[in-house]
């Protein structure tokens, strides 16, 4: 038996198989085109929602990098709000679904076919998250370099010098012992 389809091209069964393969390829191409079109339409709706939310994200306090408003292509495309929440288009192609990843799984926060309604839920979510961060006292430190207070104490410097001296002396002792052992 041959693995090549070209070997059976002169037989009537070979032409049936060729026709079936051509039909299957056409069907898969049509399905792929339809899926791509659905993803493009979903992404377009998410971009429209992102445009509506752009002024809200511009009002987020300066220096707060927790919130993003970015459409990420994929299967399905998603409009990310922060690291936990995003908006997707439902399989019907019309309904927005606002979803949050939580410890106990995904939670649907809101569903609506209306851009303005889902936008309101996203704005409310952002406001609640900002209040939660304020209550938790989650502020970014101004600067993390150097010790607290900006200076080292005299005791800290003396201890560092003594430790460095001790490590150096031990190193010299180890080299001297190894040199004597080898001779």
N, C-alpha and C positions, 0 to 999 in steps of 0.2 A: 504494500500500500504506500502511496505517496502522501506526503504532508502538504504538497503544493496544490492549491486550487486550480492552477493553470493546467494541470495534467488532466482534469476532467472537463475541460471546456468544450469538447466535441460531443459529449454525450448529452442526451436530453435531460438526465438528472443533473448534470453539471450546470446546464443553463438555468434550471429551476433554482439550484443553490445560489448561482450568481445573482439571479433576480431577487431571491430572498435576502441575500447579503446587501444588495443595493437598496432594497426597501428598508432594511433594518438601519443602514447608515443614514438614509434620508430621515427616518423617524427620530433617530438619536440627534441628528443635527437640528431638526425642528424643535425637539424638546429642549436642547441646549440653548437655542436662540430664544425660546419662550422664557426659560429660567433667567437668562441674562437680561431680558427685557423687564421681567418682574423685579430683579435686583436693581436695575437702573431706575425704575420708577420709585422703588422704595427709597433708594439713596436720594433721589430728587426731592421727595417729600421730607426726608430727614434734613436735607440742606435748607429747605424752606423753613423748617422749624428752627434750625440753628440760626438762620438770619433773623427770625423773630426774637430769639433769645439773646442775640448779640448785645443789645443795650443792657440787659440784666447782668451779663458776665462782665461788661465794662464797669458796672457799679460795684462789683465785688471789691472789698478793701484791698488797697495796694499791698503787695507782698504776699498775698494769700495765693498759693500755688496749688491748692487742693482741687479747685474747680477748673474744668476744661469744657470747651464746647467744640467737640471735634467729631466729625463723621468718619468712621473707620469702615472701609469696605470689607466685606467678608460674606459669609453665609450664615445668617443674614447680616446686612449692613447695620451698624449701630451708631447712634449719636451718644457719645459718652458725656456724662455730666460731671462725675468725679470717679474715683477709683472703684466705687461700689455700685453706682447707678447709671443706667443708660436707657435710651429709648430705641425700640425696634418697631418695625411695621409688621402687623400680624399677617398670617398667611392669606387673609382675604384681600390684602393690598390696600385697604382703606383705614384700618384701625391702628392707631398708635398704641403701643403698650410700654408703659413706664415701669421698669423693673429694677430691683435692687438685689444684689448678691448679699446674703446675710449668712451668719454662722450656721443656721439651720436650713439653708437652701435659698433658692430664689423666691423673692416675694414680688408679686405684681402690685405696684403702688397705685396705678391708675390705668384706665383704658378709655380711649375716646377716638372718634373719627374726626373730631374738630381740632385743628391746630391750636386755636386759642385756648381751648379747655385743657389740653395736655400741657401747654405752655404755662398756664396758671398753676398746675400741679408741680411742675419743675421749679417755678419760682418759689412756691411754698416750701418745697424740699430744701432748696438752697438756703432760704431764710432760717429754717429750723436747724439745719446743719451749722450755720454760722452762730446761732444762739447757743447750740450745744458746745461748740468750740470755745466761745466766750466764757461759758459757765465752767468749763473744764480748765480754763486758764491756759489754753493751748496757744501760746504765742511763740513765735520763732525767736531764739536768742539773738541778740545783736551781733555778737562776735564769739567764736569758740576758740580762737587761738590764744595761747598763753594761759597762765594760771589765773584764778579768780583774783581780782584786785590789780592785776597787771604786773606784779613784781614777785620775785622769789624772795623768801625770807633768808636771813643769814644762816640760820640753822639748816635749812634745806640745801643751800650752797655748800656748807661745810660737810654735810653728810654725803653729798654727791662727790666732793673732792676726795674724802676718805675712802669711799667705795671704789672710786677709780684708781686710787693709789694702791689699795689692797689687791684689786684684780691684776694690776700691772705687776706687783711684787710676786703674786702667785704665778703669773705667767713666766717671769724670769726664773723663779725657783724651779718650775717644771722643766724649763729648757735646760737648766744646769744639771738637774737629776738625770735627764735623758742623755745629756752629753757625757756624764760620768759613767752611766750604765753602758754606753756604747764603747768606751775605751778600756 
